[in-house]
Amino acid sequence: MKREWAKGAVWALLEQASFSGSNFLFGLLLARWLSPDRYGAYVLAYALFLFLAGVHNALILEPMSVLGPSRQGQQLDDYFSIQLRLHFLLTALLAVVVALSGFVLFCAWPQNPLGMVLTTSGLTLPLILYYWTLRRQLYISGKIGYAVISNGLYAGLTLVVATRVHQWGLLTPETAFLIMGAAGTVAGCIPIPGRGRWWNGLTPWADMKRTLQANWMFGRWLLGASLLALGSTQAQTLLLGWWAGAEAAGILQAMMNFMLPMTQTVTAASTWMLPVFARDFGEGKLAQLRSNSLVMMVLLTACALAYWLLLWGGGDLLERLIYGGRYVGYVWLIPIIGLVPVITAAAAVYSVTLRAFQRPDLHFATIALQAVTGLLTALWMIPQWRVAGAAYSIVATYLMAGWMTYMMYRKALAGLDEKNVSERTE
């Protein structure tokens, strides 16, 4: 069992490394090749995209990850196909709202590049999140190796096409979103066992309705958390863009890019842990769940600390190598922002365990406090210190979130034992 557990963890890390690594390199290339103001416009539009991706995560991905392994059994293929149909219904609605908002902004303020960037990001939203949904399905079905193969194609397409488009002088924030949407669509259309197919015949409305209701019952608290996430994870970027302009938002993101490899590693581990922990919880194996969570917390935190030391000692060199000295005046912010992955790594296991316990209400309470902290610190610090103030606010927000997650974990654990876990999951 431990051997299979370790093998799954290794595959999950490889999968996330291939996917997030390509996104990381893609973001670095945009920061290097685009002008600071246009890169800032991309950053602001991408911040909104991540917020909407959080809504999608709450209503599609998280319920599918927890309820799929524990309740659907051998009907996973049909269940996945239903979830893909629900994905397209949800993202089509979101796409219309974002695209129209961007078009209105463009008509009212043509010289502002953000309008057309928002329109393009809205139109490509269903395609980008389509691939994210398929990746999650491969995690749930235990076929992470196939996800690595798909990611290889996705990475190759995004990086090669972006390079060629840049050489042709056509790389813009708009074409960046088009590249991501096209690459996700191509990689997602490869026939791979272990994931759903939205074209797999007609689905009875009763099955769609039942799945939608189950998603809502589980995901409603997470949806509230996702709405609050605008204040907890995106507030600094958006408020900085409001107070200091798109270029300042681009500078902040350029510094935050250095923490992404570690935060994405934590995300990979969390994505893999959720269905594993949910299965342990569903089978009443509370002692095994607690043991595995402790091991993962120690490993992730140790890796994050080692990565922070690398950023602290080599920030100047990394900035020169990647950005060519464009952001040299802000290098001192790298080790400060680099504290975020350390905090995230320590708290991630507790957060995943809360969701595996099927206690999204406690997760919501954590995000609510995080949102309040993020908004208050951003409103206080950004007007005084601009880019630096945004960095301080981000670190303070994650510190509060980490402490609150641990307290909620202890609260949930206090009322559980092997017996009532079994009763609760029957």
Buried (B, 14 or more C-beta within 10 A) or exposed (E): EEEEBEEBBEBBBBBBBBBBBBBBBBBBBBBBBBEBBBBBBBBBBBBBBBBBBBBBBBBBBBBBBBBBBBEBEEEBBBBBBBBBBBBBEBBEEBBEEBBEBBBEBBEEEEEBBBBBBBBBBBBBBBBBBBBBBBBBBBBBBBBBEBBBBBBBBBBEBBBEBBEEBBEEEEBBBBBBBBBBBBBBBBBBEEEBEBBBEBEBEEBEEEBBEEBBEBBEEBBBBBBBBBBBBBBBBBBBBBBBBEBBBBBBBBBBBBBBBBBBBBBBBBBBBBBBBBBBBBBBBBBBBBEBBBEBBEBBBEBBBEBBBEBBEBBEEEBEEBBBEBBEEBBEEBBEBBBBBBBBBBBBBBBBBBBBBBBBBBBBBBBBBBBBBBBBBBBBBBBBBBEEEBBBBBBBBBBBBBBBBBBBBBBBBEEBBEEBEEEEBBEBBE
